[in-house]
């Protein structure tokens, strides 16, 4: 046997590299488009003002803490769609999508209520002026756009859950284009649009979410989708199905929210070290999205493949799919690790094209060092994303929630706060904790994947006369 024969075998096997990439590649490009969107947004804000840049990440992340709960549940529609398709029950797909739509309505109301809390939240954070005033404005506008974002996320699952991911790419590319054009126009007042600075960036983001949701609604109206999947016929509220979505997706939403909270708290702690350190961290984390967001796309593909195999009663095939996804994710993570460590200036170059001043120069120099730290944890981040995605595709969401909460509190929240407030720690000391978090998380979820009960789990209801895998395992 040659050294390349196992690779060739896994390439063509069911659940191998080729099938994974067929599903994952459009999703990777889609999530890369989100990265490009945020990357360009931060570049424009860098050109506009360093204060706007410094405010954008903490305010954006704080809004995302609230959005993430609903986003985690809406994204879990993907698992329901995948398991219904795997079980040969496409007529239930439309009902699952509509429950995500009702969730979006709730999120829109929640977004308006959360926006009212903007001033006290950032008064509590205690950043310097004018950072605080910019944070309040950016946070409030993003919260107003919560409903369309959740709706587009739920509707995208119709395609991602079936493994038909090119449509997701098309919609995301269109929405990203709208965002980039409006970003420039509304930030700088180009093409007759008002100059709105940071407010313009937020409104551009909201408008792109509305466009994405509208495009999905148009695509779902196709007669073939309406006949086979009941995309418009199963619009009624399904109490039992909505309850299962909240049961399994709710744990994912809570975990996602706690993850974002931990990371946001981490950023806010850096803000207490100093504005320079906060600006440099914003630059590093924004560039890190070029590695992180494509891995999220790979994770969605793993969840889809695992869900479809478990829906069809094939747990061994689900495990095989996960390892295929991990191999590809680690390959990409390795490339980005080398690039961040060896070529940090390449990624920082666009920020300097329209920015100047001594403050930016110092922030760029610090960001160069922080990018090398990002390179240290890229591979662990890839493993963490893939293993949690596999567990979510099965329905093992409560374990992820509890483990994520404990690790976030004990590594990402309490130690950095103590280090800064009690020991006057610097930015490098604080960054050590994010590396530690991802190393520990990758190990914890690898162990759960290897020995956990996920293979016997299922999130969809039993069809008439059918016994679930979990029930069969217990008998």
C-alpha positions in Angstrom: 0.0 0.0 0.0 1.4 3.4 -1.0 1.3 6.4 1.3 -1.3 8.1 -0.9 -3.7 5.1 -1.1 -5.6 5.8 2.2 -6.1 9.4 1.1 -7.4 8.3 -2.3 -9.7 5.8 -0.6 -11.1 8.4 1.8 -11.5 10.9 -1.0 -14.0 8.8 -2.9 -15.7 7.0 0.0 -19.2 7.9 1.2 -18.6 10.5 3.9 -15.1 11.1 2.6 -13.2 14.2 1.6 -15.0 14.7 -1.7 -18.5 14.5 -0.2 -17.5 16.8 2.7 -16.0 19.4 0.3 -19.0 19.3 -1.9 -21.1 20.4 1.1 -18.5 22.4 2.9 -16.9 24.4 0.1 -19.9 26.6 -0.6 -20.4 27.1 3.1 -16.7 27.9 3.6 -17.0 30.5 0.9 -20.2 31.8 2.5 -18.7 32.2 5.9 -15.6 33.6 4.2 -17.9 36.2 2.7 -19.0 37.1 6.2 -15.3 37.4 7.1 -14.8 39.7 4.1 -17.8 41.7 5.1 -16.5 42.3 8.7 -12.9 42.7 7.4 -13.9 45.5 5.0 -16.2 47.0 7.6 -13.2 47.3 10.0 -10.9 48.6 7.3 -13.3 51.4 6.4 -13.7 52.2 10.1 -9.9 52.3 10.5 -9.8 54.8 7.7 -12.6 56.8 9.3 -11.4 57.0 12.9 -9.4 54.9 15.3 -12.1 55.6 18.0 -14.8 54.2 15.7 -12.6 51.0 15.2 -12.0 50.7 18.9 -15.7 50.9 19.7 -16.9 48.6 16.9 -15.6 45.3 18.3 -16.8 45.6 21.9 -20.2 47.0 20.9 -20.6 44.5 18.1 -19.7 41.6 20.4 -22.0 42.9 23.2 -24.9 43.0 20.8 -23.9 39.5 19.6 -24.2 38.2 23.1 -27.9 38.8 22.9 -28.3 37.9 19.3 -26.3 34.6 19.8 -29.0 32.9 21.9 -31.6 33.2 19.1 -28.9 32.6 16.4 -27.9 29.3 18.1 -31.5 28.1 18.1 -32.2 29.3 14.5 -29.0 27.6 13.3 -30.1 24.4 14.9 -33.0 24.1 12.4 -30.1 22.7 10.2 -30.0 19.6 12.4 -33.8 19.0 12.1 -33.7 19.4 8.3 -30.7 17.1 8.1 -32.3 14.4 10.2 -35.7 14.6 8.5 -34.0 14.3 5.1 -31.9 11.4 6.3 -35.0 9.7 7.7 -36.8 10.1 4.3 -39.4 12.5 5.6 -39.0 15.6 3.5 -42.6 16.8 4.1 -41.5 17.8 7.7 -38.8 20.1 6.5 -41.1 23.1 5.8 -42.6 22.9 9.3 -39.1 23.0 10.9 -38.3 26.1 8.8 -41.5 27.9 9.9 -40.7 27.3 13.6 -37.5 29.2 12.9 -39.6 32.0 11.5 -41.7 32.2 14.6 -38.4 32.3 16.6 -37.3 35.3 14.4 -40.5 37.2 15.4 -39.6 36.7 19.1 -36.1 37.8 18.5 -37.2 41.0 16.8 -39.2 42.0 19.9 -36.2 41.1 22.1 -33.9 43.2 20.0 -36.0 46.3 20.5 -36.1 45.7 24.3 -32.3 45.1 24.5 -31.6 48.2 22.5 -33.1 50.2 25.4 -30.4 48.9 27.7 -27.5 50.4 25.6 -26.6 53.3 27.9 -26.5 51.5 31.2 -24.6 48.5 29.6 -21.7 50.7 28.4 -21.8 53.0 31.4 -21.1 49.8 33.4 -18.3 48.8 31.0 -16.5 52.1 31.7 -14.5 52.7 28.5 -13.2 56.2 27.8 -15.1 58.8 25.9 -15.7 59.0 22.9 -15.4 55.2 22.8 -18.4 54.8 25.1 -20.7 57.0 23.0 -19.8 55.2 19.8 -20.4 51.9 21.5 -23.9 52.9 22.5 -24.9 54.0 19.0 -23.4 51.0 17.3 -24.9 48.5 19.8 -28.4 50.0 19.6 -28.7 49.9 15.8 -27.4 46.4 15.5 -30.0 45.2 18.1 -32.8 46.7 15.9 -31.7 44.3 13.1 -31.9 41.2 15.1 -35.2 39.8 13.6 -34.0 39.7 9.9 -30.7 38.2 10.9 -32.4 35.3 12.8 -34.9 34.8 10.0 -32.2 34.5 7.3 -30.2 32.1 9.5 -33.2 29.8 9.9 -34.2 29.8 6.3 -30.6 29.1 5.2 -30.9 25.8 6.9 -33.3 24.6 4.2 -30.3 24.4 1.9 -27.5 23.6 4.4 -29.4 20.9 6.1 -30.0 19.1 2.8 -26.4 19.6 1.7 -27.4 21.9 -1.2 -25.1 24.7 -0.1 -24.5 26.6 -3.3 -27.7 28.6 -2.8 -26.4 29.6 0.6 -23.3 30.9 -1.0 -25.3 32.9 -3.6 -27.5 34.6 -1.0 -24.5 35.4 1.3 -22.5 36.8 -1.6 -25.4 39.1 -2.6 -25.9 40.3 0.9 -22.2 40.8 1.4 -22.0 42.9 -1.7 -24.9 45.1 -0.5 -23.2 45.5 2.9 -19.8 46.5 1.4 -21.3 49.1 -1.0 -23.5 50.6 1.7 -20.7 50.4 4.2 -18.5 52.8 2.2 -21.4 55.0 1.1 -22.8 55.5 4.6 -19.6 55.6 6.6 -18.0 58.3 4.3 -21.0 59.9 2.8 -20.2 58.8 -0.8 -22.6 58.8 -3.8 -24.9 61.3 -2.3 -25.5 59.2 0.9 -25.3 60.9 4.3 -22.0 60.6 6.2 -22.9 58.5 9.2 -19.6 57.0 10.3 -20.1 54.1 12.8 -23.9 54.4 12.5 -23.6 53.9 8.8 -21.7 50.7 9.3 -24.4 49.4 11.5 -27.2 50.3 9.1 -25.4 48.7 6.3 -25.2 45.4 8.3 -28.9 45.5 9.0 -29.8 46.2 5.4 -27.8 43.2 4.3 -29.6 40.9 6.7 -33.0 42.1 5.3 -31.8 41.4 1.8 -30.7 37.9 2.7 -34.0 37.1 4.4 -35.9 38.4 1.4 -33.9 36.3 -1.1 -34.5 33.1 0.9 -38.2 33.8 1.0 -38.2 34.1 -2.8 -36.2 30.9 -3.3 -38.4 28.9 -1.0 -41.5 29.9 -3.1 -40.3 27.6 -5.9 -43.1 25.1 -6.8 -40.8 22.1 -6.5 -39.9 23.1 -2.9 -43.5 23.8 -2.0 -44.6 20.4 -3.3 -41.9 18.2 -1.8 -40.9 20.1 1.4 -44.1 22.0 2.2 -42.0 25.2 2.4 -45.1 27.4 2.3 -47.8 24.8 3.2 -46.6 24.0 6.7 -46.7 27.5 8.0 -48.7 26.8 11.1 -47.2 26.9 14.6 -46.3 23.4 15.6 -46.2 23.4 19.4 -44.4 20.0 19.7 -41.9 20.7 17.0 -41.2 24.2 18.4 -40.7 22.7 21.8 -38.1 20.2 20.5 -36.4 23.1 18.7 -36.2 25.0 22.0 -35.1 21.9 23.9 -32.2 21.0 21.7 -31.5 24.3 20.0 -32.0 26.2 23.2 -29.0 24.5 24.8 -27.0 25.4 21.7 -28.3 29.0 21.9 -27.3 29.2 25.6 -23.9 27.7 24.9 -23.4 30.1 21.9 -24.4 33.0 24.1 -22.1 32.0 26.9 -19.2 31.6 24.4 -19.8 35.0 23.0 -20.3 36.5 26.5 -16.9 35.0 27.6 -15.2 36.4 24.5 -16.9 39.7 24.9 -16.0 39.9 28.5 -12.4 39.1 27.5 -12.4 42.0 25.0 -13.9 44.4 27.6 -11.1 43.4 30.0 -8.6 44.3 27.3 -10.3 47.6 27.0 -9.5 48.2 30.7 -5.8 47.7 30.0 -5.9 50.6 27.5 -7.3 52.0 24.3 -4.2 51.1 22.3 -4.4 47.5 23.5 -8.1 47.4 22.6 -7.5 48.8 19.1 -4.7 46.3 18.4 -6.8 43.4 19.7 -9.6 44.5 17.4 -7.2 44.4 14.5 -5.9 40.9 15.4 -9.4 39.4 16.0 -10.8 40.9 12.9 -8.0 39.3 10.9 -8.5 36.0 12.8 -12.0 35.9 11.3 -10.3 35.0 8.0 -9.4 31.7 9.6 -12.3 31.3 12.0 -15.3 31.9 9.8 -14.4 29.3 7.1 -14.0 26.8 9.9 -17.5 27.6 11.0 -18.6 26.7 7.5 -16.8 23.4 7.8 -18.5 22.8 11.1 -22.0 23.3 9.6 -21.1 20.7 6.9 -20.0 18.3 9.6 -23.3 18.8 11.5 -25.3 18.2 8.3 -23.5 15.0 7.4 -23.7 13.7 11.0 -27.4 14.6 11.2 -28.2 12.9 7.9 -26.4 9.7 8.8 -28.0 9.5 12.3 -31.4 10.2 10.7 -30.8 7.2 8.5 -29.6 5.1 11.4 -25.9 5.0 10.4 -23.8 6.1 13.5 -20.6 4.6 12.2 -20.9 6.6 9.0 -21.5 9.7 11.1 -18.2 9.1 12.9 -16.4 8.6 9.6 -17.8 11.9 8.2 -16.5 13.7 11.3 -12.9 12.5 10.9 -13.0 13.5 7.2 -14.1 17.0 8.2 -11.5 17.2 10.9 -8.6 16.3 8.5 -9.7 19.1 6.1 -10.2 21.7 8.9 -6.8 20.9 10.4 -5.2 21.3 6.9 -6.7 24.8 6.5 -5.9 25.7 10.1 -2.3 24.8 9.5 -2.0 27.0 6.5 -3.4 30.0 8.4 -1.2 29.3 11.4 1.9 29.5 9.2 0.6 32.7 7.5 -0.2 34.5 10.8 3.2 33.6 12.3 5.4 34.2 9.2 3.5 36.9 7.3 1.5 39.1 9.8 2.3 42.3 7.9 0.5 40.9 4.8 -2.8 40.9 6.7 -2.2 44.3 8.3 -1.4 46.0 5.0 -5.0 46.9 4.0 -5.6 48.7 7.3 -2.7 51.0 6.8 -3.7 51.9 3.2 -6.1 54.6 4.4 -5.0 55.1 8.0 -2.3 57.3 9.4 -1.1 58.8 12.6 1.1 57.7 15.5 -1.8 55.9 17.3 -2.4 53.6 14.4 1.3 52.9 14.0 1.6 51.8 17.6 -1.7 49.7 17.3 -0.4 48.0 14.1 2.9 47.1 15.8 1.2 45.5 18.7 -1.3 43.7 16.5 1.6 42.1 14.6 2.7 40.4 17.8 -0.9 39.4 18.7 -1.4 37.8 15.3 1.5 35.4 16.1 -0.4 34.4 19.2 -3.5 33.8 17.0 -1.4 31.4 15.0 -0.7 29.4 18.1 -4.3 28.4 18.6 -5.6 28.0 15.1 -5.3 24.2 15.0 -7.0 23.8 18.4 -9.8 26.1 17.2 -10.3 23.9 14.2 -10.6 20.7 16.4 -12.9 22.5 18.8 -15.3 23.6 16.0 -15.4 20.2 14.3 -16.0 18.1 17.4 -18.7 20.4 18.8 -20.4 20.5 15.3 -20.6 16.7 15.3 -22.1 16.6 18.8 -24.6 19.3 17.8 -25.6 17.3 14.7 -26.5 14.4 16.9 -28.3 16.4 19.6 -25.7 16.3 22.4 -26.3 20.0 23.1 -26.7 20.0 26.9 -23.2 18.6 27.4 -21.8 21.3 25.2 -23.7 23.9 27.1 -22.5 22.8 30.6 -18.9 22.2 29.5 -18.7 25.5 27.6 -20.1 27.4 30.6 -17.6 25.9 33.0 -14.6 26.4 30.7 -15.6 29.9 29.8 -16.0 31.0 33.4 -12.9 29.3 34.7 -10.5 30.3 31.9 -11.9 33.2 29.8 -13.6 35.3 32.4 -12.4 35.0 36.0 -8.6 34.6 35.5 -8.1 37.6 33.1 -10.3 39.8 35.3 -8.2 38.9 38.3 -5.0 39.3 36.4 -5.9 42.8 35.2 -7.7 44.2 38.3 -5.5 42.8 41.0 -2.1 42.3 39.4 -2.2 45.0 36.7 -1.4 42.5 34.0 -0.6 43.5 30.4 -2.2 42.6 27.1 0.1 39.6 26.5 -0.8 38.0 29.8 -4.5 38.4 29.1 -4.1 36.8 25.6 -2.5 33.7 27.2 -6.0 32.8 28.5 -7.6 32.6 25.1 -5.0 30.1 24.0 -5.5 28.1 27.2 -9.3 28.1 26.6 -9.1 26.7 23.1 -6.5 24.0 24.0 -8.6 22.8 26.9 -11.9 23.0 24.9 -10.4 21.0 22.0 -9.3 18.2 24.4 -12.7 18.1 26.3 -14.9 17.8 23.2 -12.5 15.3 21.6 -13.0 13.1 24.6 -16.8 13.5 24.5 -16.8 12.6 20.8 -14.8 9.5 21.4 -16.7 8.1 24.4 -20.0 10.0 24.6 -23.6 8.8 23.9 -24.1 10.9 20.8 -24.3 8.0 18.4 -27.7 6.9 19.9 -29.2 10.4 19.9 -31.9 11.8 17.6 -33.8 15.1 17.7 -36.7 14.4 15.4 -39.9 12.7 16.4 -40.4 9.0 15.6 -42.4 8.1 12.5 -45.4 5.9 13.0 -44.3 2.4 13.8 -40.6 3.4 14.2 -38.4 2.9 17.2 -35.7 5.6 17.7 -32.0 4.6 18.0 -32.0 5.8 21.5 -34.9 3.6 22.5 -33.3 0.6 20.8 -30.1 1.2 22.6 -32.0 1.3 25.9 -33.9 -1.9 25.3 
